Amino acid sequence: MAAVTAAAVSLRAATAATSTPSSAPQHSHCSFPCAARTTAVSRRSLSVRAQAVSTDAAAAPVKEKKVSKKQEEGVVTNKFRPKEPYVGKCLLNTKITADDAPGETWHMVFSTEGEVPYKEGQSIGVVADGEDKNGKPHKLRLYSIASSALGDFGDAKTVSLCVKRLVYTNDAGEVVKGVCSNFLCDLKPGADVNITGPVGKEMLMPKDPNATIIMLATGTGIAPFRSFLWKMFFEKYEDYKFNGLAWLFLGVPTSSSLLYPEVGTSIASLVASMRFFFQVLLQCVSCDRHLTVILFGCTVFANGHQEFGKMKAKAPDNFRVDYAISREETNAAGEKMYIQTRMAEYKDELWELLKKDNTYVYMCGLKGMEKGIDEIMLPLAAKEGIDWIEYRKQLKKSEQWNVEVY
């Protein structure tokens, strides 16, 4: 094998200035017959290291930068941090679960004036007012964004959250209230809220407008998927029109806990819509964007507060939704209807979809979901000689399996 000895010598910037722009890295390459040598350049001694290079060896392939399948273009992260948050204002805050639901869930809209640019699938942090028991500021809590990048008002100047009020009794019999969730659920229109972020790329939407997107959510885990669905079915873009399949599985304990549901015009849903609308009107008194908020309230009221039903009517071939109501429904075997139980009814169809290159799974909510889904898919994959756990890892690697659980 023929070989030569090459050495890289760093020369003064002035030497290379005639051929290399000042902003570019400046290198000079010389060949020497020896392994190492000291050379005098402009009265300075430079140490030169030489290395042998095979002349007939193939050049090492340049590693290509991985191109994401997700809508990462223009994504902003960590623009605002806890020490310097963006101070937004609460424009709207209303309970979206029925009075007999086990727990309260609230939908809230904050003004950002376009200063907190986010994408569908990202999160923001909120720092509650006040101090903890040690006299320090409360730690931030992250919440998945529940609105599209254009926001509920369509002007890209708001961000929405879907928050469950955390209240529980500890082992000592004391009632404990979650600091940040209660702060948020108690916010009145016009109140300030400290916002950090936006953060996250895991849950960004796929670029492919023809993709199959399977969304698995429990409770307020619906938030990122509401942002997806608004972009897909309620908004118009010059460079994006969704033509694929969006299939949502939502698990809740009771029908009164359903969020943004599809249920028709039952008395309960009409009452909820009327209550929401009048809350919007009342809250406008404290809001500096009266007309925008009223129009949003009118839109929600006109839709019967049934966002998913409106989407199905608009795109019946592109949107499916299945609910799992654990305290009210059972399967044929008498088992409670959790999200994985509902999915098991469609297991063969889901498995066929998961074998396609343009199927993406997104999961948001309680951590136990993933284990239940593994139990469904393990035997299906095994029938075809496939190790499901390894297959899931490959889906993850190719950005087709995306999880945000707590």
Secondary structure, DSSP 8 states (H G I E B T S, - for coil): --EEEEEEE---HHHHTTTS-TTS---EEEE-SSSEEEEEETTEEEEEEEEEEETTS-----------SB--TT----SBBTTB-EEEEEEEEEE-S-TTSSS-EEEEEEE-TT-S---TT-EEEEE-SSB-TTSSB---EEEEB-S-TT-TTSSS-EEEEEEE--EEE-TTS-EEE-HHHHHHHT--TT-EEEEEEEE-STT--BS-TT-EEEEEEEGGGGHHHHHHHHHHHT---SS----SEEEEEEEESSGGG-SS----S-HHHHHHHHHHHHHHHHHGGG-S-HHHHHHHHHHHHHTTT-HHHHHHHH-TTTEEEEEEETTT-B-TTS-B--HHHHHHTTHHHHHHHHTSTTEEEEEEE-THHHHHHHHHHHHHHHHTT--HHHHHHHHHHTT-EEEEE-
